[in-house]
Amino acid sequence: MKTERNPWFDNIKGILIFLVVFGHLIEIYRHFETHTSVLYIYNMIYAFHMPLFIIISGYFFRPNKPEKVIQLTFIFILWQVINGLLSNWINHNELITIAPDSRILAIFAPHWTMWYLIGIIVWSIITPYVLKLRFPLIFILGFAIWISYIDNVPSWFSMRKLINFYPYFLIGYFLHQKNILPLIVQKATSWKSPIRWGALGIVTIFLFLVGLYTKNGMATELLFMRDEYAHYGWSIYKGAVVQILQYASTTVLSISLILLVTQKRKLFIFNNLGIYTLFIYLVHTNIVRVFREHVPEQITNDPILLLVVSLLLSICICWISTFKPIVQLISPLIQPDIKWMLKSYSTSDKNVPKEQ
């Protein structure tokens, strides 16, 4: 029996994946001297879009799903190779060759956006063990602060980012497990609720603060959570305060944004995008690479024109990625059947893993 999808979360995920594509299209042009508007929009997107994506991933996380982890691992390895081959061809116009030291085979160094996929894999594996701690979120926050303070953290699997973004995954899990989000939602079902107006107020303040953040030239890199405190000249005390404030403010903002998205009605276009987020996420990066290689300077030098073209191209990329013939064509690469990889268990087998 096919389960009914939740239009609310598909709406949210659809908006987020659209922002992912749009953000990547304008990313390398944000530092142009005349492109303050581009930088503002980029900062606005990057302040919340991946944390909220990760919160939603944590919200729907359920322990004891090894088949899902194995499938994601297979997809990660497959797309590491695909992205390596295509980026080599697009960026260097070289015939595709595979050498033992090639970036194509660099499984320990995720290609660009692939850090998120390996993040979901790692977080899914470790979370059942982390949850056995008495205060798991406090422990992980402390670990994230420690990893952000020390130098020479290995770059394998984007380790610093995986650790620094992991608290959002746990926060999403506890929002569901402690029934926090449903309780908030029950009190904010209409605009008669002060909670929903409060959410709108928080988002309005956020837009204003992003403007100040951009105007004062504060580091966009802070939003990537990939650099140590020394990179910004911070002591461990200042860094810890900033990082905890970042977690808290981004979580409050994320919940506010969730409350402002319609819950029962499917949003035009965005709801469908939310169903195919993984398709769009994996497909769009190489289209963005082609865009960067071939977009005329007349477009990139004009901030308004760049934003308009990027907006239209984002719509096209998202729509094409969810076009039924395209979905059917690439589905084996994104939703592979891995049953052939797994052992089969009989119901009489004493070693059958039990659902908890």
Salt bridges, closest charged atoms under 4 A:
ASP10 OD1 - ARG5 NH2 2.71
GLU27 OE1 - ARG292 NH2 3.03
GLU221 OE2 - ARG30 NH2 3.64
ASP227 OD2 - HIS231 NE2 3.96
GLU228 OE1 - ARG160 NH2 3.71
